[in-house]
Amino acid sequence: MRLRVEFTTEPFDLDEAPAHAVVAREVIQSAELDAVDVGPFGNTAEGGADAVLTAVDALLRRSLAAGATRVSLQVNVLGEDEK
């Protein structure tokens, strides 16, 4: 099964990326995922279910520890033709 996760961390800071956002990006970019797209207002990653779920666990734990007060995420199951 393939999954896509979309997430944001808060609070926002438009002048400089907060520590929790930097940590979240580092977690996702270092995970064994097939596709990663990071941006200032949202991030997306895709991969196998185990890899995505492991990355989400680390993302939540590490970004909350780094000061995130809210993490919004959505996980979708991808069809065979979605890559």
N, CA, C and O atoms as a DFTB+ gen file, in Angstrom:
332 C
 N C O
     1  1       0.844      -1.183       0.000
     2  2       0.000       0.000       0.000
     3  2       0.889       1.245       0.000
     4  3       1.882       1.323       0.723
     5  1       0.505       2.210      -0.827
     6  2       1.217       3.492      -0.873
     7  2       0.367       4.556      -0.194
     8  3      -0.860       4.557      -0.296
     9  1       1.052       5.466       0.506
    10  2       0.367       6.541       1.210
    11  2       0.949       7.890       0.821
    12  3       2.113       8.001       0.434
    13  1       0.113       8.905       0.935
    14  2       0.569      10.298       0.798
    15  2       0.207      11.014       2.097
    16  3      -0.928      10.923       2.565
    17  1       1.169      11.724       2.673
    18  2       0.913      12.528       3.861
    19  2       1.129      13.995       3.508
    20  3       2.109      14.357       2.857
    21  1       0.207      14.819       3.947
    22  2       0.330      16.264       3.822
    23  2       0.307      16.814       5.239
    24  3      -0.524      16.402       6.049
    25  1       1.221      17.751       5.552
    26  2       1.268      18.244       6.927
    27  2       1.764      19.681       7.007
    28  3       2.471      20.171       6.126
    29  1       1.371      20.336       8.091
    30  2       1.894      21.643       8.469
    31  2       2.117      21.634       9.969
    32  3       1.458      20.900      10.706
    33  1       3.056      22.460      10.410
    34  2       3.288      22.635      11.842
    35  2       3.063      24.104      12.187
    36  3       3.282      24.986      11.356
    37  1       2.635      24.352      13.392
    38  2       2.381      25.719      13.854
    39  2       3.036      25.913      15.218
    40  3       3.283      24.930      15.916
    41  1       3.321      27.131      15.612
    42  2       2.908      28.401      15.027
    43  2       3.772      28.789      13.836
    44  3       4.933      28.394      13.723
    45  1       3.168      29.577      12.954
    46  2       3.860      30.072      11.770
    47  2       4.751      31.250      12.128
    48  3       4.477      31.989      13.074
    49  1       5.797      31.412      11.375
    50  2       6.646      32.601      11.445
    51  2       7.056      32.898      10.011
    52  3       7.816      32.140       9.410
    53  1       6.559      33.989       9.467
    54  2       6.824      34.306       8.065
    55  2       8.231      34.848       7.832
    56  3       8.707      34.851       6.697
    57  1       8.901      35.307       8.887
    58  2      10.247      35.867       8.740
    59  2      11.336      34.803       8.751
    60  3      12.327      34.916       8.030
    61  1      11.154      33.776       9.563
    62  2      12.181      32.738       9.700
    63  2      11.503      31.416      10.056
    64  3      10.571      31.385      10.859
    65  1      11.971      30.341       9.461
    66  2      11.373      29.025       9.752
    67  2      11.623      28.666      11.215
    68  3      12.774      28.636      11.651
    69  1      10.561      28.392      11.981
    70  2      10.743      28.016      13.371
    71  2      11.412      26.645      13.495
    72  3      11.402      25.851      12.554
    73  1      11.982      26.384      14.649
    74  2      12.707      25.129      14.881
    75  2      11.844      23.910      14.593
    76  3      12.329      22.937      14.015
    77  1      10.573      23.945      14.984
    78  2       9.710      22.780      14.761
    79  2       9.496      22.510      13.284
    80  3       9.382      21.353      12.879
    81  1       9.439      23.564      12.464
    82  2       9.273      23.383      11.025
    83  2      10.538      22.817      10.395
    84  3      10.468      21.970       9.505
    85  1      11.682      23.280      10.853
    86  2      12.957      22.775      10.349
    87  2      13.102      21.292      10.694
    88  3      13.503      20.489       9.852
    89  1      12.776      20.940      11.922
    90  2      12.856      19.539      12.361
    91  2      11.916      18.671      11.531
    92  3      12.300      17.587      11.092
    93  1      10.695      19.135      11.316
    94  2       9.720      18.358      10.536
    95  2      10.234      18.111       9.122
    96  3      10.117      17.002       8.600
    97  1      10.797      19.133       8.510
    98  2      11.343      18.969       7.160
    99  2      12.514      17.996       7.147
   100  3      12.628      17.164       6.247
   101  1      13.386      18.104       8.150
   102  2      14.535      17.188       8.227
   103  2      14.076      15.737       8.357
   104  3      14.640      14.844       7.725
   105  1      13.059      15.509       9.172
   106  2      12.535      14.150       9.350
   107  2      12.035      13.606       8.020
   108  3      12.380      12.489       7.633
   109  1      11.233      14.380       7.328
   110  2      10.638      13.924       6.073
   111  2      11.693      13.758       4.988
   112  3      11.663      12.782       4.237
   113  1      12.623      14.699       4.898
   114  2      13.632      14.616       3.854
   115  2      14.621      13.486       4.079
   116  3      15.211      12.990       3.118
   117  1      14.818      13.065       5.323
   118  2      15.755      11.976       5.599
   119  2      15.079      10.605       5.617
   120  3      15.759       9.581       5.686
   121  1      13.761      10.580       5.555
   122  2      13.028       9.310       5.551
   123  2      13.166       8.630       4.187
   124  3      13.479       9.274       3.186
   125  1      12.931       7.339       4.169
   126  2      13.011       6.568       2.925
   127  2      11.683       6.632       2.174
   128  3      10.942       5.653       2.084
   129  1      11.409       7.832       1.636
   130  2      10.167       8.076       0.921
   131  2      10.456       8.284      -0.556
   132  3      11.572       8.637      -0.937
   133  1       9.438       8.061      -1.387
   134  2       9.602       8.150      -2.832
   135  2       9.538       9.577      -3.354
   136  3      10.252       9.926      -4.294
   137  1       8.695      10.399      -2.755
   138  2       8.514      11.770      -3.230
   139  2       8.313      12.681      -2.030
   140  3       7.531      12.374      -1.129
   141  1       9.021      13.800      -2.024
   142  2       8.908      14.774      -0.939
   143  2       8.835      16.159      -1.560
   144  3       9.636      16.503      -2.429
   145  1       7.872      16.947      -1.109
   146  2       7.745      18.333      -1.555
   147  2       7.538      19.186      -0.311
   148  3       6.509      19.070       0.355
   149  1       8.505      20.042       0.009
   150  2       8.388      20.909       1.186
   151  2       8.196      22.342       0.737
   152  3       8.782      22.786      -0.251
   153  1       7.363      23.059       1.481
   154  2       7.087      24.452       1.167
   155  2       6.773      25.225       2.427
   156  3       6.678      24.636       3.504
   157  1       6.611      26.530       2.316
   158  2       6.400      27.354       3.504
   159  2       5.045      27.144       4.176
   160  3       4.912      27.403       5.372
   161  1       4.044      26.686       3.442
   162  2       2.712      26.539       4.024
   163  2       2.175      25.119       4.002
   164  3       1.042      24.882       4.420
   165  1       2.958      24.183       3.527
   166  2       2.521      22.800       3.507
   167  2       3.589      21.911       2.926
   168  3       4.434      22.352       2.147
   169  1       3.544      20.665       3.310
   170  2       4.543      19.691       2.894
   171  2       3.826      18.412       2.518
   172  3       2.807      18.062       3.112
   173  1       4.363      17.715       1.529
   174  2       3.769      16.469       1.060
   175  2       4.866      15.431       0.878
   176  3       5.968      15.743       0.426
   177  1       4.548      14.195       1.237
   178  2       5.479      13.093       1.020
   179  2       4.684      11.850       0.662
   180  3       3.547      11.673       1.099
   181  1       5.303      10.988      -0.144
   182  2       4.666       9.735      -0.556
   183  2       5.642       8.590      -0.406
   184  3       6.858       8.764      -0.495
   185  1       5.083       7.416      -0.176
   186  2       5.907       6.226      -0.100
   187  2       5.102       5.040       0.364
   188  3       3.878       5.101       0.485
   189  1       5.813       3.952       0.622
   190  2       5.162       2.764       1.154
   191  2       4.591       3.050       2.531
   192  3       5.064       3.939       3.239
   193  1       3.571       2.290       2.904
   194  2       2.863       2.534       4.155
   195  2       3.802       2.524       5.362
   196  3       3.730       3.422       6.201
   197  1       4.675       1.531       5.463
   198  2       5.574       1.459       6.620
   199  2       6.482       2.674       6.704
   200  3       6.683       3.224       7.787
   201  1       7.032       3.095       5.578
   202  2       7.939       4.244       5.566
   203  2       7.204       5.532       5.935
   204  3       7.719       6.338       6.710
   205  1       6.014       5.729       5.391
   206  2       5.242       6.941       5.689
   207  2       4.829       6.959       7.154
   208  3       4.969       7.983       7.823
   209  1       4.326       5.847       7.656
   210  2       3.876       5.816       9.052
   211  2       5.037       5.987      10.027
   212  3       4.877       6.626      11.067
   213  1       6.188       5.433       9.712
   214  2       7.376       5.629      10.546
   215  2       7.787       7.093      10.532
   216  3       8.130       7.655      11.572
   217  1       7.755       7.713       9.356
   218  2       8.115       9.121       9.247
   219  2       7.120      10.010       9.993
   220  3       7.526      10.980      10.634
   221  1       5.832       9.698       9.920
   222  2       4.812      10.481      10.627
   223  2       5.022      10.388      12.135
   224  3       4.912      11.395      12.835
   225  1       5.319       9.212      12.635
   226  2       5.590       9.045      14.067
   227  2       6.760       9.936      14.489
   228  3       6.660      10.659      15.481
   229  1       7.854       9.890      13.752
   230  2       9.031      10.703      14.073
   231  2       8.719      12.189      13.917
   232  3       9.153      13.006      14.729
   233  1       7.968      12.536      12.876
   234  2       7.581      13.920      12.645
   235  2       6.809      14.480      13.832
   236  3       7.115      15.571      14.313
   237  1       5.825      13.752      14.301
   238  2       5.016      14.210      15.426
   239  2       5.861      14.350      16.694
   240  3       5.826      15.386      17.357
   241  1       6.602      13.327      17.018
   242  2       7.402      13.353      18.245
   243  2       8.435      14.471      18.233
   244  3       8.570      15.212      19.207
   245  1       9.159      14.588      17.135
   246  2      10.268      15.550      17.094
   247  2       9.792      16.987      16.924
   248  3      10.372      17.892      17.525
   249  1       8.754      17.226      16.124
   250  2       8.294      18.604      15.946
   251  2       7.602      19.123      17.208
   252  3       7.745      20.299      17.545
   253  1       6.862      18.273      17.905
   254  2       6.260      18.692      19.175
   255  2       7.344      18.984      20.209
   256  3       7.239      19.953      20.959
   257  1       8.373      18.162      20.252
   258  2       9.482      18.386      21.180
   259  2      10.236      19.667      20.846
   260  3      10.841      20.277      21.728
   261  1      10.205      20.081      19.576
   262  2      10.906      21.283      19.135
   263  2      10.047      22.541      19.241
   264  3      10.474      23.614      18.814
   265  1       8.837      22.424      19.806
   266  2       8.030      23.610      20.050
   267  2       6.766      23.772      19.244
   268  3       6.087      24.790      19.381
   269  1       6.424      22.815      18.411
   270  2       5.160      22.930      17.671
   271  2       3.999      22.887      18.660
   272  3       3.989      22.084      19.593
   273  1       3.029      23.757      18.442
   274  2       1.830      23.749      19.284
   275  2       0.661      23.090      18.569
   276  3      -0.376      22.811      19.171
   277  1       0.842      22.845      17.275
   278  2      -0.191      22.170      16.493
   279  2       0.466      21.537      15.277
   280  3       1.317      22.148      14.631
   281  1       0.073      20.330      14.974
   282  2       0.510      19.651      13.756
   283  2      -0.761      19.175      13.056
   284  3      -1.527      18.386      13.609
   285  1      -0.970      19.655      11.858
   286  2      -2.121      19.239      11.062
   287  2      -1.614      18.292       9.992
   288  3      -0.652      18.593       9.286
   289  1      -2.268      17.146       9.878
   290  2      -1.844      16.220       8.832
   291  2      -3.013      15.451       8.274
   292  3      -4.044      15.249       8.916
   293  1      -2.800      15.039       7.057
   294  2      -3.785      14.234       6.348
   295  2      -3.040      13.096       5.681
   296  3      -1.993      13.307       5.068
   297  1      -3.571      11.899       5.797
   298  2      -2.959      10.727       5.173
   299  2      -3.967      10.133       4.202
   300  3      -5.116       9.873       4.561
   301  1      -3.524       9.922       2.968
   302  2      -4.384       9.336       1.935
   303  2      -3.765       8.056       1.408
   304  3      -2.548       7.962       1.244
   305  1      -4.608       7.077       1.147
   306  2      -4.177       5.858       0.466
   307  2      -4.201       6.157      -1.021
   308  3      -5.200       6.644      -1.551
   309  1      -3.096       5.863      -1.691
   310  2      -2.989       6.111      -3.121
   311  2      -3.412       4.879      -3.903
   312  3      -3.146       3.746      -3.501
   313  1      -4.068       5.118      -5.013
   314  2      -4.432       4.032      -5.905
   315  2      -3.227       3.567      -6.679
   316  3      -2.185       4.222      -6.663
   317  1      -3.352       2.454      -7.353
   318  2      -2.253       1.891      -8.122
   319  2      -1.743       2.847      -9.197
   320  3      -0.554       2.839      -9.517
   321  1      -2.640       3.679      -9.761
   322  2      -2.234       4.565     -10.837
   323  2      -1.704       5.919     -10.348
   324  3      -1.284       6.741     -11.163
   325  1      -1.716       6.162      -9.037
   326  2      -1.222       7.431      -8.476
   327  2       0.211       7.261      -8.018
   328  3       0.488       6.484      -7.104
   329  1       1.125       7.986      -8.648
   330  2       2.532       7.945      -8.244
   331  2       3.162       9.276      -8.444
   332  3       4.348       9.446      -8.161
